[in-house]
Amino acid sequence: MALIDPVTGKPFPPSMLTRPVAEATLTGARPAVSTMDMSWVDPDYVGEMLRAASNGDSLAWQTFAELIEQKDLHYLGVISTRKRTVSQLPVTVEAAGNEAAQEKQAAFIRDWLAKGILQRAMFDMLDAVAKGWSVQAIKWHAEAGNYWPERLIYRPQRWFDISWQDGETVKMRSGADARYTPKIDLATPEIGFEELEPRSIVVHRHPSWSGLTITQGLTRAIAFNALFKMFSSRDWGVFVQAYGMPIRIGKYGRDSTAEDRSTLWRALIDIAGSLACMVPESMQLEFVEPKNGAGSNDVYERRAKWLDEQTSKAVLGQVGTTDARQGTHAAAVIHRQVQDDIERADAMLLSQTINEQIVRPMIDLSFGVPRNGLYPTIRVGRPDEAPMSDVISALQYLGPQGLRVKAEDILSRLNLSPPEDGDGVVGAPLPAPNNKVEPTPQHFLQRPTQRVSRHSLAPAQSVNDGVMPIEIMTNKLHRAAQPSFDAMIDQVRDVMNQASSLEEFRDRLDDLDLDDDAFATVLAQFACMAELAGEAAIQQDMDDERGA
């Protein structure tokens, strides 16, 4: 009995139940091997390939893009770094809601993630960074109520192409009798291509700039860079062959015979290679070594390094992590921030592709289309949390000021677990709590309860309630002095609003006669109260000593 597609109500297409789509063909349009090499590639041909790819024929270009990664070691290093950085990021699943069915769907996706199928395929999916788009064929585990990809199989971009009519649709190369028509108005059939079943493949698109998929791919940006570096490396090799080996010069005198000269020549060529010459002793042969001009012996190295730096900027957004230089720590911090931005953008695009082309079909086929249209979501990327150095610094400086955090949160950030009874531990134990109260100035103020409390405490408060007399007196002084202080501030504010310049404001302040009588009266009253409180404390101490 044929399995019924719960989405369409029809039997599943054979491509989802049998062999994965877009397999290699021995003699057809999808060969496993490529015959292109770099020996006959020149700038004219690279430009021709780019123009053809922009017009919908990218076979030669996609093949050349593979060769660049294989031949240019620097480009291979930086593009692999970018792909591996994102493919090793944490992957989490968030349920669509709190309902039991939604939690069950999220658990189904988590169980599939635990198989490691997606993590193994993410590196290949990110090949779209270099080539603009990538294709993965899906081999489904087809079981009623339990549909999930058993494998995500990489397919080379040269087995596919982008429709020149819409610039977005990926089509598969096939036989001459195949026809594909894009789903746009007035579209015409494209010969030699087939349409792809949406749930049989995963097409990851990665725009490096704004534009259609047909014009995307970082390899487009660095193609001529890599080509020019290849030419520089070739010229460097010729230079080393000509000037990197020691030159041997043999000289013979006027009285030497032909046999003597023959013996000298054999000695010259037998010592090493053919970079040798023989001249009469009376002749002069001068070799002029280039210094700092166009023929300098390091010009090729400097050119290659400069080209590599441009490639690093295009792929990683910076050069700080590929070309270490003395004194660039501060710049490296900024570079790392730029790289974090690229990492988050790559992870966001990858998460969107996974959710739309893998998670949705898994839920639709296994549980049916959700009634509310909400699906569990996969998120690729690091959590938005403060760097560990900032957390430690905050604990170090704010902890003594009263900052409190859960120990479990810190341990989880460090991937550590709290010790249990009997475990060996590393680190100093916490100091035992000290309940002994040391004498402080506040204790001195707490002692004159009988006399100070009558004058300075509010009716509902006392020193024994934990409120210090000095605090109460300070608060009362603030309340009593505030009206007079505000009046002086209002006078200054009026002068500032009327002044048209700083000089005029300064002159007006010099002439201003502030009414500070009320403020002085309050200060005098509270100074007297403070003096009386001090005398009361001294009297209390004297009484306590006589009583002892």
C-alpha positions in Angstrom: 0.0 0.0 0.0 1.4 3.4 -0.9 2.1 5.9 1.8 -0.2 8.9 1.6 1.3 12.4 1.9 -0.7 14.1 4.8 0.0 17.5 3.2 -1.4 16.8 -0.3 -3.5 13.7 0.4 -1.8 11.9 -2.5 0.9 9.2 -2.6 4.4 10.4 -1.9 6.6 11.1 -5.0 9.1 8.3 -5.6 12.0 10.7 -5.0 11.0 10.8 -1.3 10.6 7.1 -0.8 13.3 5.5 -2.9 16.7 6.8 -3.8 17.7 10.5 -3.2 17.4 12.9 -6.1 20.2 14.3 -8.2 22.6 11.4 -8.1 25.7 11.3 -10.3 25.3 9.9 -13.9 28.2 8.1 -15.6 27.6 9.6 -19.1 24.9 12.1 -18.5 24.7 15.8 -17.4 25.9 15.1 -13.8 29.4 13.5 -14.0 31.3 12.9 -10.7 34.6 14.0 -12.2 35.7 17.2 -13.8 38.3 17.8 -16.5 39.0 21.5 -16.0 42.5 22.5 -14.7 44.1 25.9 -14.0 46.8 25.6 -16.7 44.7 27.3 -19.4 42.8 29.7 -17.2 43.5 33.4 -17.9 41.7 36.7 -16.9 39.7 36.7 -20.2 38.4 33.3 -19.7 37.5 34.0 -16.0 35.5 37.1 -17.2 33.8 35.0 -19.8 32.8 32.4 -17.2 31.4 35.1 -14.9 29.3 36.6 -17.6 28.0 33.2 -18.6 27.1 32.4 -15.0 25.2 35.7 -14.7 23.2 34.7 -17.8 22.2 31.3 -16.4 25.0 29.0 -17.6 27.2 28.5 -14.6 28.7 25.0 -15.3 32.2 26.3 -16.1 32.1 28.8 -13.4 31.0 26.4 -10.6 33.8 24.0 -11.7 36.3 26.9 -11.6 35.1 27.9 -8.2 35.9 24.4 -6.9 39.4 24.6 -8.4 40.1 28.0 -6.7 39.4 26.5 -3.2 41.8 23.6 -4.1 44.6 25.7 -5.5 44.5 28.9 -3.4 45.6 27.8 0.1 44.8 31.1 1.7 41.3 31.2 0.4 40.8 27.6 1.4 42.0 28.5 4.9 39.7 31.5 5.4 36.6 30.1 3.8 37.0 26.9 5.8 37.4 28.9 9.0 34.2 30.7 8.4 32.3 27.5 7.5 33.7 25.5 10.4 33.1 28.3 12.9 29.4 28.4 12.1 28.9 24.6 11.7 30.2 24.1 15.2 27.9 26.6 16.9 25.4 25.3 19.5 22.0 24.2 18.0 18.9 24.6 20.2 15.2 23.9 19.7 12.4 26.1 20.9 8.8 24.9 21.2 6.1 26.8 19.4 4.2 27.2 22.6 3.4 25.6 26.0 0.7 23.1 24.8 1.5 19.5 25.2 1.3 18.9 21.4 3.8 21.7 20.8 6.2 20.4 23.4 5.9 16.9 21.8 6.8 18.3 18.4 9.8 20.1 19.9 11.0 16.9 21.6 10.7 15.1 18.2 13.0 17.7 16.6 15.5 17.4 19.6 15.6 13.6 19.2 16.5 14.0 15.6 19.2 16.6 16.4 20.7 14.1 18.8 21.4 11.8 16.0 24.0 14.2 14.7 22.7 14.2 11.1 22.3 18.0 10.9 25.6 18.8 12.5 27.4 16.6 9.9 25.7 18.4 7.0 26.0 22.0 8.2 29.5 22.4 6.8 28.4 21.3 3.4 25.3 23.6 3.5 27.6 26.5 4.2 29.3 25.9 0.9 26.8 28.5 -0.2 29.0 31.2 1.4 31.6 30.6 -1.4 29.2 29.8 -4.3 26.0 31.6 -3.4 23.9 28.5 -2.9 24.2 24.9 -2.0 22.1 21.8 -2.5 21.6 18.8 -0.1 19.6 15.8 -1.2 17.4 14.3 1.6 17.1 10.6 2.2 13.9 10.3 4.3 13.1 7.8 7.0 9.6 7.1 5.8 7.4 5.7 8.6 3.8 6.7 9.4 4.0 9.4 12.1 7.8 9.3 12.1 9.4 11.1 9.2 12.9 12.5 9.5 15.9 12.8 7.3 18.3 9.9 7.6 20.9 11.6 5.5 21.6 15.0 4.0 23.8 14.3 1.0 25.9 17.0 -0.6 25.4 17.6 -4.3 27.9 19.7 -6.4 26.6 23.0 -7.7 27.8 22.1 -11.2 25.0 19.5 -11.3 22.4 22.3 -11.1 21.9 25.9 -12.3 19.9 29.0 -11.6 17.1 29.9 -14.0 18.1 32.8 -16.1 14.4 33.9 -16.3 13.8 34.6 -12.6 17.4 34.5 -11.2 16.3 32.5 -8.1 15.0 29.0 -8.9 17.4 26.1 -8.7 17.0 23.5 -11.4 18.7 20.2 -11.9 20.7 19.3 -15.0 19.2 16.3 -16.9 18.9 14.8 -20.4 18.2 16.7 -23.6 14.5 15.7 -23.5 14.0 17.3 -20.1 12.1 20.6 -19.8 11.7 23.1 -17.0 9.5 26.1 -16.9 9.8 28.7 -14.1 6.6 29.7 -12.3 6.6 33.2 -13.6 4.5 35.0 -16.2 5.5 34.5 -19.9 8.2 32.0 -18.9 9.5 29.7 -21.6 10.7 26.1 -21.2 14.4 25.6 -20.4 15.8 22.6 -22.2 18.0 20.0 -20.4 16.8 20.8 -16.9 14.2 19.3 -14.4 12.3 20.7 -11.5 13.2 19.6 -8.0 10.7 18.2 -5.5 10.8 20.8 -2.7 10.9 18.2 0.1 13.5 16.1 -1.6 16.3 18.7 -1.4 17.5 21.5 0.8 18.7 24.6 -1.0 20.6 27.0 1.2 21.0 30.5 -0.3 23.6 32.8 1.2 23.7 36.4 -0.2 27.0 38.1 0.4 25.5 41.3 -1.0 22.1 42.5 -2.1 21.0 40.8 -5.3 19.6 37.7 -7.0 21.0 34.3 -6.2 22.3 34.0 -9.7 24.9 36.7 -8.9 25.9 35.6 -5.4 29.0 33.8 -4.0 32.2 35.2 -2.4 34.3 33.3 -5.0 33.1 35.9 -7.5 34.6 38.6 -5.4 38.0 37.0 -5.0 38.4 35.2 -8.3 40.7 37.7 -10.0 42.5 38.1 -6.7 43.3 34.4 -6.6 44.2 34.5 -10.3 46.7 37.4 -9.9 48.3 35.7 -6.9 48.7 32.5 -9.0 50.6 34.6 -11.6 52.7 36.2 -8.9 53.6 32.9 -7.4 54.6 31.6 -10.8 56.8 34.7 -11.4 58.3 34.3 -8.0 59.3 30.7 -8.8 61.0 31.9 -12.0 62.8 34.6 -10.0 64.0 32.2 -7.4 65.2 29.8 -10.1 67.2 32.6 -11.8 68.5 34.5 -8.8 68.1 32.2 -5.8 70.9 29.8 -6.7 74.6 30.7 -6.4 76.3 31.6 -9.7 79.6 29.9 -10.4 82.1 31.8 -12.6 85.2 30.0 -13.9 88.1 32.1 -15.2 91.0 30.8 -17.4 94.3 32.5 -18.2 95.8 33.5 -21.6 98.2 30.6 -21.4 95.5 27.9 -20.8 95.0 25.2 -23.4 91.8 23.9 -24.8 92.1 20.9 -22.6 92.4 23.2 -19.5 89.3 25.1 -20.5 87.4 21.8 -21.0 88.4 20.6 -17.6 87.3 23.9 -16.0 83.9 23.7 -17.7 83.3 20.1 -16.5 84.1 21.2 -13.0 81.7 24.1 -13.2 78.7 22.0 -14.4 79.5 19.0 -12.1 79.4 21.1 -8.9 75.6 21.8 -9.1 73.1 22.9 -11.8 73.6 24.7 -15.0 73.8 28.2 -13.6 77.5 28.7 -14.4 79.7 30.5 -16.9 83.4 30.5 -18.0 85.2 33.7 -19.1 88.8 34.7 -19.8 90.6 35.9 -16.7 91.1 39.3 -18.2 87.3 39.8 -18.8 84.9 41.2 -16.3 81.4 39.9 -15.8 79.1 41.9 -13.4 75.7 40.8 -12.0 73.6 43.8 -10.8 71.3 42.8 -8.0 68.0 44.7 -7.8 67.5 46.6 -4.6 64.1 48.3 -4.0 62.8 48.7 -7.5 60.3 46.6 -9.5 62.7 43.7 -9.6 63.3 43.6 -5.8 63.6 40.1 -4.5 60.6 40.5 -2.0 58.2 42.2 -4.4 56.4 38.9 -5.2 56.1 38.1 -1.5 54.7 41.5 -0.7 52.2 41.3 -3.6 51.1 37.9 -2.5 50.6 39.0 1.1 48.6 42.1 -0.1 46.3 39.9 -2.2 45.8 37.5 0.7 44.8 40.4 2.9 42.2 41.5 0.5 40.8 37.9 0.4 40.7 37.9 4.2 38.7 41.1 4.2 36.2 39.7 1.8 35.7 36.4 3.6 36.3 37.2 7.3 35.7 40.9 7.3 39.2 41.6 8.7 42.8 40.4 8.6 43.6 40.4 12.3 43.0 36.6 12.8 45.0 35.5 9.7 48.0 37.9 9.7 49.3 38.4 13.3 51.4 41.6 13.7 53.1 43.0 16.7 51.1 45.6 18.7 47.7 44.8 17.2 45.9 43.5 20.3 43.5 46.4 20.4 42.8 46.1 16.7 42.3 42.3 17.1 39.5 43.0 19.6 37.6 45.1 17.1 38.3 42.5 14.4 36.8 39.8 16.5 33.7 41.9 17.0 33.4 42.2 13.2 33.8 38.4 12.9 31.1 37.9 15.5 28.7 39.9 13.3 29.5 37.7 10.3 29.0 34.6 12.5 25.6 35.7 13.7 24.5 36.6 10.2 25.6 33.3 8.8 23.9 31.4 11.6 20.7 33.4 11.1 20.5 32.5 7.4 21.3 28.8 8.2 18.6 28.6 10.9 16.1 30.0 8.5 16.9 27.4 5.8 16.7 24.5 8.3 13.4 25.7 9.8 11.7 26.2 6.4 13.1 23.2 4.5 13.7 20.5 7.2 11.7 21.3 10.4 8.4 22.2 8.6 8.3 19.0 6.4 9.2 16.8 9.5 6.3 18.3 11.5 3.9 18.3 8.5 4.6 14.7 7.6 4.7 13.3 11.2 2.0 15.3 12.9 0.1 17.1 10.2 0.1 20.8 9.5 -0.4 22.7 12.8 -3.8 24.3 13.1 -2.3 27.6 14.4 0.5 27.5 11.8 3.2 27.6 14.5 6.2 25.2 14.3 9.1 24.5 16.6 12.2 26.5 15.6 15.8 25.5 15.5 18.3 28.2 16.4 21.9 28.0 15.4 24.2 30.3 17.4 25.6 31.3 20.7 23.3 32.6 23.4 23.3 36.4 23.9 25.2 36.6 27.1 28.0 38.7 28.5 31.6 37.5 28.0 32.9 35.5 30.9 35.6 38.1 31.6 32.9 40.7 32.1 31.0 38.4 34.5 34.1 37.8 36.6 35.0 41.4 36.7 31.4 42.3 37.8 31.6 39.7 40.6 35.0 41.0 41.6 34.1 44.7 41.9 30.3 44.6 42.5 30.2 41.6 44.8 31.6 43.6 47.8 29.0 46.3 47.0 26.1 43.9 47.4 25.7 42.2 44.0 24.3 38.7 44.5 24.0 36.0 41.8 23.3 32.3 41.8 26.3 30.0 42.1 24.6 27.6 39.7 24.6 30.3 37.0 28.3 30.9 37.3 29.1 27.2 37.3 27.0 26.5 34.2 28.9 29.3 32.4 32.1 27.5 33.3 30.7 24.1 32.5 31.3 23.0 36.1 29.1 21.3 38.6 28.9 21.9 42.4 30.8 19.3 44.5 28.9 16.8 46.5 29.7 15.3 49.9 33.0 13.4 49.8 34.2 14.9 46.6 37.7 16.3 46.4 37.6 20.0 45.8 40.0 22.6 44.5 39.8 26.1 45.9 39.7 27.9 49.2 36.7 27.2 51.5 34.3 30.1 52.3 35.2 32.0 55.5 33.0 31.0 58.5 30.5 33.7 59.4 31.7 36.0 62.2 28.8 37.0 64.4 31.0 39.1 66.7 30.0 42.8 66.5 33.0 45.1 66.3 32.8 48.5 67.8 31.9 51.2 65.3 31.1 54.9 65.5 27.4 53.9 65.1 27.6 52.0 68.4 28.8 55.1 70.1 25.8 56.9 68.7 23.4 54.2 69.9 24.4 54.4 73.5 22.7 57.7 74.6 19.2 56.3 74.2 17.7 58.0 77.1 18.7 61.6 76.2 19.2 61.6 72.4 16.0 59.8 71.6 13.9 62.5 73.2 15.2 65.2 70.9 16.1 63.5 67.7 14.0 60.3 67.2 10.6 60.4 65.6 7.7 59.2 67.8 7.4 55.8 66.0 11.1 55.1 65.8 13.9 54.3 68.2 17.6 53.4 68.1 16.7 49.8 69.0 14.7 49.6 65.8 17.9 49.9 63.9 17.6 53.6 63.0 20.7 55.6 63.9 20.2 59.1 65.5 22.7 60.6 63.1 20.6 59.3 60.1 17.5 60.8 61.6 19.2 64.2 62.2 20.6 64.2 58.7 17.2 63.5 57.1 15.6 66.2 59.2 18.3 68.7 58.2 17.7 67.8 54.5 13.9 68.4 54.8 14.3 71.6 56.7 17.0 73.1 54.5 15.4 72.1 51.2 13.0 75.0 50.7 15.6 77.6 51.3 18.1 75.8 49.2 15.6 75.5 46.3 14.9 79.2 46.6 18.6 80.0 46.0 18.7 77.5 43.0 15.7 79.3 41.5 17.5 82.6 41.7 20.5 81.1 39.8 18.3 79.5 37.3 16.5 82.8 36.5 19.9 84.5 36.0 21.0 81.7 33.6 17.8 81.9 31.5 18.2 85.6 31.1 21.9 85.5 30.2 22.8 85.4 26.5 26.4 84.2 26.9 28.6 82.5 29.4 30.4 85.8 30.1 27.1 87.6 30.9 26.1 84.6 33.1 29.3 84.9 35.0 28.9 88.7 35.5 25.3 88.3 36.7 26.4 85.6 39.2 29.0 88.0 40.6 26.3 90.6 41.2 23.7 88.2 42.5 22.8 88.7 46.2 21.4 85.3 47.3 18.9 85.2 50.1 20.7 82.7 52.4 19.3 83.8 55.7 16.8 81.0 56.0 19.4 78.4 55.0 22.0 79.7 57.5 19.3 79.6 60.3 18.6 75.9 59.6 22.3 75.1 59.6 22.8 76.9 62.9 19.9 75.1 64.5 21.1 71.6 63.5 24.7 72.4 64.5 23.4 73.2 67.9 21.4 69.9 68.0 24.5 68.0 67.0 26.5 69.6 69.7 23.9 68.8 72.3 23.7 65.2 71.1 27.5 64.9 71.5 27.4 66.3 75.0 24.6 63.9 75.9 26.7 61.0 74.7 29.6 62.1 76.8 27.4 62.5 79.8 26.0 59.0 79.2 29.5 57.5 79.1 30.4 59.3 82.4 27.2 58.0 84.1 27.9 54.4 82.8 31.5 54.5 84.2 30.2 55.7 87.7 27.6 53.0 87.7 30.2 50.3 86.8 
